[in-house]
């Protein structure tokens, strides 16, 4: 009985940790969006997307509103900077790390240490441009929608790829078409459950052997635990 309780307790704490990490992530995204485009989501597309995504992970409304208020306050001195780090982990696996930090010196030192301890190394900015392509990715609720007709319309707004999973559709656009697609979906009243810019691998590193794969997973997990890390992408097949 004691072991079962401990397992349940561990799972519960792990879930709370994941939730806290997500709330911190979207709180930072909201803060950055407000700094860039103001506190009004009607005129700030990035803020609308950030609020939407925060709601998607059940971030409470009062926390979302508090994040917007805090970021738009003249007394707020916490300024987050978006910094991308690129490098190779063990077995030549490319890893790209997106961060939001108020102390880049601390962040780069931490990220470099994770790579070094795993036998990898950080590279120069842009060194992985040939491996990752930046894309806009939208998850849509298409329940009750004639999606075939909608798909034809969205081609004019930059639709590149589409993947349907049950009552959801995941559509991809070029980086420069993100805002255009976001506006087109809003004008058509489509329920967008998630909208974000992602790094999509265009070439892959094949890693074989359980030990080698575990080494990559351990490095990824270590990096993702860092409070400054927003997203991580890898080209491991």
Buried (B, 14 or more C-beta within 10 A) or exposed (E): EEEEEEEEEEEEEEEEEEEEBBBBBBBBBBBBBBBEBBBEBEEBBBBBBBBBBBBBBEBEEEBBEEBBEBBBEEEEEEEBEEBBBBBBBBBEBBBBBBBBBBEEEEBBEBBBEBBEEBEBEBBEEEBBEEBBBBBBBBBBEBEEBEBEEBBEEBEEBBBBEBEEEEEBBBBBBBEEBBBBBBEBBEEEEBEBEBBBBBBBBEEEBEBEEEEBBEBBEBBBEBBBEBBBBBBBBBBBE
